[in-house]
Every structure is written in C-alpha cells, then in structure tokens.
C-alpha cells in the first residue's frame, strides 16, 4: 500500500502573525523617523534663530563703529586744524578737547556719550586708547568688539577682536574641572 502524499501548507494563522509583525516593525520605524524629523526641525529653527541674532548683533556693532568713526574723524579734523573753527561753525570734537586738560580717553568718552554711545569702555595706555563694547546676540551670547584708537594714524582705529562670546551660564551646583593641558607638560603625575 502506498501512503498518500502529505502536503505542507502554511495556514492562515502563520501569515496573519507575519503580517502583524511587519506592521509593528513599520510602525516603530515610522515613529522613529517622525521623532528624528521633529528634532531636525527644532534644531534647524534654533540654528536659524541663532544665526539671525548673531548677524543682527554684528550689524549693530558695525553701526556703533560707524558712529565712533564719525566722532574720530571730527576729533582728528580738530587736531589738524589747530582747534580753530571757522566763524559760524560749531566747534568740532577736537576743538572742544583743546585746553581742557582732559585725557584723550576722557574726552572721547564724553564725545561718545553725547552721541548715545554710553556702553563703550575706554582705557588709555601708552598714548593709545583701547576701546571695547559688546552687543547682545541673544541666548547668552554677545558680539565682543575690542580695538585701539590712535588719531595720529590712518585708519583712526584698529579692531583687535570681533568675536562671538558665550556668557557663563547660571551655576547649576555642579563643579566642572576643565583640563587646560598644563599637567601633562610638567612631567609624570606627582612630579613637581
């Protein structure tokens, strides 16, 4: 007698389980993709906001430098002409500094304050006046501008720093020790 041939058949249950697993895997992948796209959108908006804030702050710094330059041109003109304005002309910045005995830094500080530039710090050293100011770039950052003013040279000032600086964040109670690179330069640990 011969045996009937047995056929192997995949039932409806196995294909249903396989379909459920595929749907679950696709759902998990779509949720991961969606959350990744949301994070990318948030980071893109933050990057755009930070970039826009930086360029607005840099433009404000350039506007302050332009007003400073106008004042310095006026001060240089007063020095070159000997401080004698023509009749009917208002005395220039340089004319007003003549004979007051004030230092150049004090004089420029007053001239800047008269034009609304009250946040520019000035310090006189070795015949040169160093200036510095910052403009807010939002999110705890500022555009810091430093330079040296010398009315006897052309250009009248030289920018020594124009940089974006992050301000120190609030103290969160943790102590962070940053390696500065000096401990490896001194030799093996423990050697002084």
C-alpha positions in Angstrom: 0.0 0.0 0.0 1.1 3.3 -0.7 0.8 6.2 1.5 -0.9 9.4 0.4 1.4 12.3 -0.1 1.3 14.8 2.6 1.3 18.4 1.6 2.8 21.1 3.8 0.6 24.0 3.9 1.0 27.3 5.6 -2.1 28.1 7.4 -3.9 31.4 7.8 -2.6 31.9 11.4 1.1 32.0 10.4 0.6 34.5 7.6 -1.5 36.7 10.0 1.2 36.6 12.6 3.8 37.5 10.0 1.6 40.4 8.8 1.2 41.7 12.3 5.0 41.7 12.9 5.6 43.5 9.7 3.0 46.2 10.5 4.5 46.6 14.0 8.1 46.9 12.6 6.9 49.5 10.1 5.0 51.5 12.8 8.1 51.5 15.0 10.3 52.7 12.1 7.9 55.4 11.2 7.7 56.7 14.8 11.5 56.8 14.9 11.6 58.7 11.6 9.0 61.1 12.8 10.7 62.0 16.0 14.0 62.4 14.2 12.4 64.7 11.7 10.9 66.8 14.6 14.3 67.1 16.3 15.9 68.1 13.0 13.2 70.8 12.5 13.7 72.2 16.1 17.5 72.2 15.6 17.1 73.9 12.2 14.8 76.6 13.7 17.2 77.2 16.6 20.2 77.4 14.2 18.3 79.9 12.1 17.4 82.0 15.2 21.0 81.9 16.5 22.4 82.9 13.1 19.9 85.7 12.7 20.6 87.0 16.2 24.4 86.9 15.5 24.2 88.9 12.3 21.8 91.4 13.9 24.3 91.9 16.7 27.2 92.2 14.3 25.3 94.8 12.3 24.7 96.8 15.5 28.4 96.6 16.3 29.2 97.9 12.8 26.7 100.8 13.3 28.4 101.7 16.6 31.8 101.6 14.9 30.5 103.9 12.1 29.3 106.4 14.7 32.7 106.1 16.5 34.5 106.7 13.2 32.4 109.9 12.6 33.4 111.1 16.1 37.1 110.2 15.5 37.1 112.0 12.1 35.7 115.1 13.8 38.3 114.8 16.6 41.2 114.3 14.0 40.0 117.3 12.0 40.0 119.4 15.1 43.6 118.3 15.8 44.8 119.0 12.3 43.3 122.5 12.1 44.7 123.5 15.4 41.3 123.8 17.0 40.1 127.0 15.4 36.7 126.5 13.7 35.6 129.0 11.1 33.2 131.7 12.2 29.7 130.5 12.4 30.7 126.8 12.6 30.1 124.8 15.7 33.3 123.7 17.4 34.4 120.2 16.4 35.1 117.4 18.9 38.8 118.1 18.6 38.3 121.8 19.3 36.4 121.2 22.5 39.3 118.9 23.8 41.9 121.7 23.4 42.8 123.4 26.6 40.6 121.3 28.9 43.5 119.2 30.3 41.4 116.1 29.9 42.9 112.9 28.7 42.0 111.6 25.2 40.1 108.7 26.8 38.0 111.1 29.0 37.4 113.4 26.1 36.3 110.5 23.8 34.1 109.1 26.5 32.3 112.4 26.7 32.1 112.7 22.9 30.7 109.1 22.6 28.2 109.7 25.4 27.0 112.9 23.6 26.2 110.7 20.5 24.5 107.9 22.6 27.4 105.5 22.8 27.4 105.1 26.6 28.4 101.4 26.7 31.8 101.8 25.1 34.6 101.2 27.7 37.8 103.3 27.1 41.2 102.9 28.7 44.3 105.0 27.8 47.7 103.2 27.8 51.0 104.2 26.2 49.4 107.1 24.2 46.8 104.8 22.7 43.2 104.5 23.7 41.8 100.9 23.9 38.1 100.5 23.4 35.7 97.7 23.9 31.9 97.1 23.8 29.5 94.3 23.2 26.2 93.8 21.6 23.6 91.2 22.6 23.3 88.2 20.3 20.6 86.5 22.4 20.7 83.1 24.1 23.5 84.0 26.4 25.9 85.2 23.7 27.4 88.6 22.8 29.4 90.0 20.0 32.5 91.5 21.6 34.5 94.2 19.8 37.8 95.5 21.1 40.3 97.8 19.4 42.8 100.6 19.7 42.2 104.2 18.8 45.1 106.4 17.5 44.1 109.7 16.0 47.5 110.2 14.6 47.3 107.2 12.2 45.2 106.2 9.4 42.9 104.3 9.9 41.9 106.1 13.1 41.3 102.8 15.0 42.3 99.2 14.6 40.0 96.3 15.6 41.9 93.7 17.6 38.9 91.4 18.4 35.5 90.9 16.9 34.1 87.7 18.2 31.0 85.9 19.4 31.4 85.0 23.1 29.1 82.8 25.1 28.4 84.2 28.5 28.8 81.9 31.6 25.6 80.1 32.2 23.9 80.1 35.7 25.6 78.0 38.3 23.8 74.7 38.4 25.5 73.5 41.6 28.0 71.2 39.7 31.7 71.7 39.7 33.3 71.2 36.3 37.0 70.8 36.1 38.3 71.6 32.6 41.7 70.2 31.6 43.9 73.1 30.4 46.8 71.0 29.1 49.4 72.1 31.6 49.5 69.0 33.8 51.0 66.8 31.1 53.6 69.4 30.1 55.1 69.3 33.6 56.1 65.7 33.6 54.7 62.5 35.2 51.9 62.8 37.7 53.2 63.6 41.1 56.5 65.2 40.0 56.7 68.9 40.7 
